[in-house]
Amino acid sequence: ELLLAGGEGAEDVEAAMFAICRSYGLDRCEPTVTFTLLSITYQPSLVDDPVTANRTVRRRGTDYTRLAAVYQLLADINAPAHEVSPEEAYRRLAEIRRNRHPYPGWALTAAAGVLAGAASTLLGGGPWVFFVAALGAVLGDRLAWLCAGRGLPEFYQFLVAAMPPAAMGVLLTLLHADLRPSAVITGGLFALIPGRALVAAVQDGLTGFYITASARLLEVAYFFVAIVVGVLSVLYVAVQFDAQLNPEGVLRPAERPVTQILSSMVLCATFAVLLQQSRGTVLFATLNGGVAWVVYASIAVTAEGSTVMATAVAAGLVGLFGQLMARYHHTSSLPYVTAAIGPLLPGSATYFGVLAIAQNNLDQGFASLAKAAALALAIAIGVNLGGELARLFMRAPGAGSARSAAKRTRGF
C-alpha cells in the first residue's frame, strides 16, 4: 500500500508482493494490483479453499524518504542473511508510517518558491523575475495547503495553486514593468505539472497493467485540466482589462549556458525537497537533472534539432542513470529520476497554449497544448526506455529469469 500510494509502478508493487510471499514460504499466491485496490490470494493446497486479503489505497502522498525505508524493509525480508519475523516486519512498518517528513512545511513552501524562480531563470528571466515568480509560487502553495486543510479535492488544490503565478504575470503586464511575464507564469507551473504520475502511467501501460495505467492517465488529465482552468481564469480576466499579454520570452537557453545549467540544477534540488527525498539522494538527482538539461540544450538549441526528440533523449538518460543507481543501492528509482526530469517539463508550451485560448486563438492554443502533451509523453517514454535499458544489463538480486509483465505483453 505504501509503495503504490508513494507513486511506484504497479509492476514493482506486484514484484514486492511476490517477494514477500516467497520469503515467508507462501508459494501459491496470486497478487492483483489496481489503482486503488490491492488484493492477494493464497491457496494452501489444491483441495483447500483459497484465502484472500484486500487493501484499499485511500490516501496518496509523496514522501520518497518513507519509500526508501519501505524498500530497505523489503530488502531485509528477502535477504537470506536476515531473519525478519512477521512481528518484527509489522513493527518496522508501523515505525515507517509514524515517521515524520524530513522537511518542515516552511521548507517545502520555500522550495516551491525557489523552484519557480529557478524555472523562470531557465526561461530567460533575471533576478526580479526570479523574485516575482517565487512569490507567486509561494502564494499558490499556501492557497493549496489551505484548500487541503478544508478537505477540498486535489483538482481544486491544483486549480488555486496555478492562479497566483498567473496573477503575478498579469500584474507585471498591467504595471508595464520591463520584465518577462511569460517567464513568471511559466515558472510557477513547473512544480504543478504531474510529471511522475504520467511516467508511472506510461510504465504501467507498457508493462501490461492497463487498468492502473488508464486510471493514472485519467488522474493526470484531471490535474492538467485544473492547471489550465486556473491559469485560463486569470488570463481571461486580464484580457478583459486589455492586458497586452504576448508570447514573448520563449525558451532561449543558448544565450546564458552557465546560468541555464545552474538554474536547472537548482530546480532539480528544490524539486527533490518537495518530494521529501533523503538528503543523500538530492545531490545525485541534481547532477542527473543538470546532465539532462545539457543534453537537451545540445540537441534542441545547438544542433537545432527537434524539441520532442531532445526531450526523449534527455529523459532516457535520466531513466538510465536513475535505474542504475537504484539497482546499485537496491532501492526505488523514483528519488533519482522524478526530480531530475523537472527542467524538461513542458511549462512553456502549456502557458502559451492557455494564453492563445484566452485570446480566442483556439487553433494555436490547442496546437501548443498538443505540443505540451507530446513533450510530456516523450519524457515518460524516454524515462521508461532508459530504465528498461538498465534492466537489460543489470538484473536485481533474486530476480527470476524473466519478468511476469514481459510474459504478459509480448503477444505470443
MIBATI-402547 format. One line per field, with one value per residue (C-alpha): residue in one letter; x, y, z negated. Coordinates in nm, 2 decimals, decimal comma. Layout:
N
rest a|...
c1 X|...
c2 Y|...
c3 Z|...
END
This chain:
412
rest e|l|l|l|a|g|g|e|g|a|e|d|v|e|a|a|m|f|a|i|c|r|s|y|g|l|d|r|c|e|p|t|v|t|f|t|l|l|s|i|t|y|q|p|s|l|v|d|d|p|v|t|a|n|r|t|v|r|r|r|g|t|d|y|t|r|l|a|a|v|y|q|l|l|a|d|i|n|a|p|a|h|e|v|s|p|e|e|a|y|r|r|l|a|e|i|r|r|n|r|h|p|y|p|g|w|a|l|t|a|a|a|g|v|l|a|g|a|a|s|t|l|l|g|g|g|p|w|v|f|f|v|a|a|l|g|a|v|l|g|d|r|l|a|w|l|c|a|g|r|g|l|p|e|f|y|q|f|l|v|a|a|m|p|p|a|a|m|g|v|l|l|t|l|l|h|a|d|l|r|p|s|a|v|i|t|g|g|l|f|a|l|i|p|g|r|a|l|v|a|a|v|q|d|g|l|t|g|f|y|i|t|a|s|a|r|l|l|e|v|a|y|f|f|v|a|i|v|v|g|v|l|s|v|l|y|v|a|v|q|f|d|a|q|l|n|p|e|g|v|l|r|p|a|e|r|p|v|t|q|i|l|s|s|m|v|l|c|a|t|f|a|v|l|l|q|q|s|r|g|t|v|l|f|a|t|l|n|g|g|v|a|w|v|v|y|a|s|i|a|v|t|a|e|g|s|t|v|m|a|t|a|v|a|a|g|l|v|g|l|f|g|q|l|m|a|r|y|h|h|t|s|s|l|p|y|v|t|a|a|i|g|p|l|l|p|g|s|a|t|y|f|g|v|l|a|i|a|q|n|n|l|d|q|g|f|a|s|l|a|k|a|a|a|l|a|l|a|i|a|i|g|v|n|l|g|g|e|l|a|r|l|f|m|r|a|p|g|a|g|s|a|r|s|a|a|k|r|t|r|g|f
c1 0,00|0,28|0,46|0,15|0,05|0,40|0,39|0,55|0,45|0,21|0,48|0,72|0,43|0,34|0,70|0,73|0,42|0,56|0,89|0,74|0,52|0,82|1,03|0,77|0,71|0,39|0,44|0,09|0,00|-0,17|-0,15|-0,36|-0,27|-0,51|-0,50|-0,69|-0,71|-0,45|-0,56|-0,37|-0,50|-0,32|-0,42|-0,27|-0,32|-0,51|-0,81|-0,82|-1,02|-0,82|-0,77|-0,79|-0,70|-0,78|-0,63|-0,77|-0,54|-0,73|-0,46|-0,17|0,13|0,48|0,75|1,05|1,22|0,94|0,95|1,32|1,26|1,00|1,24|1,50|1,25|1,17|1,55|1,59|1,29|1,42|1,79|1,90|2,13|1,84|1,57|1,28|0,99|0,63|0,61|0,93|0,82|0,49|0,68|0,92|0,63|0,45|0,76|0,78|0,42|0,48|0,80|0,77|0,86|1,23|1,15|0,91|0,63|0,80|1,09|0,85|0,69|1,04|1,14|0,83|0,92|1,29|1,18|0,96|1,23|1,49|1,24|1,18|1,56|1,58|1,34|1,55|1,44|1,66|1,68|1,35|1,17|1,31|1,17|0,82|0,79|0,90|0,64|0,36|0,46|0,47|0,12|-0,01|0,14|-0,01|-0,35|-0,33|-0,24|-0,55|-0,77|-0,62|-0,69|-1,05|-1,08|-1,12|-1,02|-0,69|-0,84|-0,93|-0,59|-0,41|-0,66|-0,60|-0,22|-0,20|-0,38|-0,13|0,17|-0,07|-0,19|0,17|0,24|-0,07|0,02|0,36|0,18|-0,07|0,21|0,41|0,71|1,01|1,01|0,90|0,55|0,56|0,87|0,69|0,38|0,56|0,80|0,50|0,36|0,67|0,61|0,24|0,28|0,23|0,53|0,59|0,22|0,25|0,57|0,41|0,10|0,31|0,52|0,20|0,07|0,40|0,41|0,06|-0,13|-0,38|-0,65|-0,40|-0,24|-0,58|-0,66|-0,33|-0,37|-0,72|-0,57|-0,30|-0,57|-0,77|-0,47|-0,37|-0,72|-0,71|-0,39|-0,53|-0,86|-0,67|-0,44|-0,71|-0,94|-0,68|-0,57|-0,93|-0,99|-0,66|-0,78|-1,10|-0,88|-0,68|-0,37|-0,12|0,00|0,22|0,41|0,75|1,03|1,03|1,29|1,64|1,89|2,18|2,22|2,34|2,45|2,62|2,32|2,08|2,27|2,29|1,92|1,83|2,03|1,87|1,53|1,61|1,74|1,43|1,21|1,38|1,30|0,93|0,93|1,06|1,38|1,65|1,95|2,17|1,98|1,93|2,29|2,26|1,91|2,06|2,35|2,13|1,90|2,19|2,32|1,97|1,95|2,29|2,19|1,85|2,01|2,28|2,02|1,74|1,94|2,30|2,21|1,87|1,70|1,35|1,25|1,05|1,35|1,58|1,34|1,31|1,69|1,75|1,47|1,61|1,95|1,77|1,59|1,91|2,12|1,84|1,78|2,15|2,17|1,86|2,00|2,33|2,16|1,87|1,61|1,35|1,45|1,20|1,43|1,69|1,45|1,15|1,33|1,58|1,31|1,20|1,38|1,23|0,86|0,66|0,58|0,62|0,41|0,13|0,13|0,14|-0,14|-0,36|-0,27|-0,37|-0,71|-0,76|-0,70|-0,95|-0,68|-0,82|-0,62|-0,29|-0,38|-0,48|-0,17|0,05|-0,13|-0,08|0,29|0,29|0,13|0,38|0,67|0,52|0,48|0,84|0,95|0,75|0,86|1,22|1,24|1,09|1,31|1,62|1,51|1,45|1,80|1,94|1,73|1,88|2,23|2,17|1,94|1,82|1,94|1,69|1,50|1,37|1,49|1,20|0,95|0,59|0,49|0,71|0,55|0,21|0,27|0,49|0,19|0,27
c2 0,00|0,24|0,17|0,22|0,53|0,67|0,66|0,33|0,14|-0,15|-0,39|-0,31|-0,33|-0,67|-0,78|-0,68|-0,88|-1,19|-1,15|-1,12|-1,42|-1,63|-1,51|-1,64|-1,97|-1,89|-2,01|-2,04|-1,67|-1,45|-1,07|-0,82|-0,45|-0,18|0,20|0,19|-0,18|-0,44|-0,80|-1,12|-1,48|-1,78|-2,14|-2,38|-2,68|-2,79|-2,91|-2,63|-2,32|-2,01|-1,72|-1,36|-1,03|-0,69|-0,35|-0,02|0,27|0,57|0,84|0,91|1,12|1,19|1,10|0,93|0,90|0,68|0,49|0,43|0,29|0,05|-0,08|-0,13|-0,34|-0,54|-0,60|-0,72|-0,95|-1,10|-1,13|-1,48|-1,33|-1,16|-1,34|-1,08|-1,23|-1,12|-0,94|-0,75|-0,66|-0,52|-0,32|-0,17|-0,10|0,09|0,29|0,38|0,50|0,71|0,87|1,24|1,40|1,50|1,87|2,10|2,28|2,61|2,45|2,29|2,63|2,80|2,51|2,57|2,94|2,88|2,61|2,86|3,12|2,88|2,78|3,14|3,20|2,89|3,06|3,38|3,58|3,79|3,85|4,04|3,78|3,52|3,71|3,77|3,40|3,28|3,50|3,37|3,01|3,06|3,22|2,93|2,68|2,83|2,85|2,48|2,39|2,59|2,40|2,07|2,16|2,24|1,89|2,01|1,76|1,78|1,91|2,24|2,24|2,24|2,50|2,76|2,69|2,78|3,11|3,33|3,28|3,38|3,68|3,80|3,78|3,98|4,23|4,29|4,34|4,60|4,79|4,79|4,66|4,58|4,22|3,89|3,80|3,48|3,36|3,44|3,25|2,95|2,92|2,89|2,60|2,38|2,24|2,17|1,96|1,59|1,45|1,15|1,04|1,05|0,84|0,59|0,57|0,50|0,25|0,06|0,06|-0,07|-0,35|-0,47|-0,31|-0,14|-0,07|0,10|0,29|0,42|0,54|0,72|0,88|1,00|1,14|1,33|1,46|1,60|1,77|1,91|2,05|2,20|2,38|2,50|2,62|2,81|2,99|3,05|3,21|3,47|3,53|3,57|3,84|4,00|4,01|4,19|4,46|4,49|4,34|4,30|3,95|3,84|3,51|3,68|3,54|3,19|2,94|3,06|2,86|2,92|3,28|3,20|2,84|2,86|3,03|2,79|2,49|2,62|2,71|2,36|2,21|2,44|2,35|1,98|2,02|2,21|1,96|1,69|1,87|1,90|1,52|1,47|1,29|1,19|1,43|1,16|1,13|1,51|1,55|1,28|1,40|1,75|1,62|1,40|1,69|1,91|1,65|1,60|1,98|1,99|1,70|1,87|2,20|2,04|1,87|2,13|2,45|2,39|2,13|2,29|1,95|1,85|1,95|1,63|1,42|1,62|1,57|1,20|1,15|1,36|1,18|0,84|0,93|1,03|0,70|0,50|0,67|0,66|0,29|0,21|0,39|0,22|-0,12|-0,04|0,07|-0,19|0,08|0,26|0,46|0,74|0,95|0,95|1,02|1,23|1,55|1,51|1,54|1,88|2,10|1,91|1,96|2,14|2,46|2,70|2,50|2,48|2,85|2,96|2,73|2,86|3,22|3,16|3,01|3,32|3,54|3,34|3,18|2,83|2,66|2,80|2,73|2,36|2,31|2,44|2,22|1,92|2,00|2,01|1,66|1,53|1,66|1,50|1,17|1,20|1,24|0,94|0,71|0,82|0,76|0,42|0,33|0,43|0,22|-0,08|-0,05|-0,06|-0,37|-0,55|-0,53|-0,53|-0,79|-0,73|-0,98|-1,27|-1,18|-1,45|-1,52|-1,31|-1,06|-1,15|-0,83|-0,91|-1,25|-1,09|-0,83|-0,99|-1,10|-1,46
c3 0,00|-0,08|0,24|0,46|0,26|0,30|0,68|0,76|1,08|1,05|1,17|0,89|0,63|0,76|0,76|0,39|0,30|0,48|0,30|-0,05|0,01|0,12|-0,17|-0,42|-0,24|-0,06|0,29|0,43|0,42|0,68|0,62|0,80|0,83|0,95|0,89|0,56|0,46|0,36|0,34|0,28|0,28|0,12|0,18|-0,08|0,14|0,45|0,23|-0,02|0,02|0,11|-0,14|0,00|-0,16|-0,02|-0,09|0,03|0,11|-0,02|-0,06|0,17|0,07|0,19|-0,06|0,10|-0,23|-0,35|-0,02|-0,06|-0,41|-0,27|-0,02|-0,29|-0,48|-0,17|-0,11|-0,47|-0,44|-0,12|-0,22|-0,33|-0,59|-0,77|-0,97|-0,98|-1,16|-1,07|-1,41|-1,35|-1,00|-1,14|-1,40|-1,14|-0,91|-1,19|-1,26|-0,89|-0,89|-1,20|-1,08|-1,03|-0,70|-0,67|-0,58|-0,77|-0,60|-0,57|-0,39|-0,14|-0,07|-0,03|0,20|0,42|0,45|0,53|0,79|0,96|0,96|1,10|1,37|1,47|1,49|1,70|1,94|1,96|1,66|1,44|1,06|1,04|1,24|1,01|0,71|0,86|0,98|0,64|0,47|0,69|0,63|0,25|0,26|0,47|0,24|-0,07|0,10|0,20|-0,16|-0,28|-0,04|-0,15|-0,51|-0,42|-0,26|0,10|0,37|0,53|0,85|0,67|0,50|0,83|0,97|0,70|0,69|1,06|1,02|0,81|1,06|1,35|1,14|1,08|1,45|1,53|1,27|1,43|1,76|1,62|1,45|1,77|1,59|1,80|1,71|1,87|1,75|1,96|1,76|1,43|1,52|1,68|1,38|1,15|1,35|1,33|0,98|1,06|1,38|1,27|1,44|1,22|1,24|1,62|1,61|1,39|1,61|1,92|1,73|1,62|1,97|2,12|1,87|1,91|1,62|1,84|1,58|1,35|1,64|1,75|1,40|1,37|1,71|1,61|1,29|1,49|1,73|1,44|1,28|1,62|1,68|1,33|1,41|1,74|1,58|1,31|1,54|1,81|1,55|1,46|1,82|1,93|1,67|1,78|2,14|2,04|1,88|2,21|2,07|2,36|2,29|2,57|2,60|2,57|2,37|2,53|2,42|2,53|2,33|2,57|2,45|2,10|2,09|1,75|1,59|1,75|1,63|1,27|1,28|1,39|1,11|0,85|1,00|0,95|0,60|0,48|0,66|0,46|0,14|0,24|0,30|-0,06|0,06|-0,18|-0,17|-0,03|0,29|0,36|0,49|0,75|0,86|0,90|1,11|1,31|1,40|1,49|1,73|1,88|1,95|2,11|2,34|2,42|2,50|2,71|2,94|2,94|2,94|3,05|3,31|3,38|3,36|3,26|2,91|2,88|2,97|2,75|2,46|2,52|2,53|2,22|2,03|2,15|1,99|1,67|1,66|1,74|1,47|1,22|1,27|1,25|0,92|0,79|0,88|0,71|0,39|0,41|0,38|0,58|0,89|0,81|0,60|0,87|1,16|1,06|0,96|1,25|1,52|1,37|1,62|1,91|1,81|2,08|1,88|2,17|2,42|2,15|2,08|2,44|2,52|2,24|2,34|2,70|2,59|2,36|2,67|2,87|3,09|3,04|3,32|3,20|2,84|2,89|3,11|2,83|2,57|2,81|2,82|2,44|2,43|2,69|2,47|2,16|2,34|2,47|2,11|1,99|2,27|2,25|1,88|1,91|2,21|2,01|1,72|1,95|2,09|1,74|1,67|1,97|1,83|1,46|1,30|0,95|0,69|0,65|0,97|1,19|1,54|1,69|1,56|1,54|1,71|2,01|2,04|2,03|2,30|2,56|2,76|2,85
END
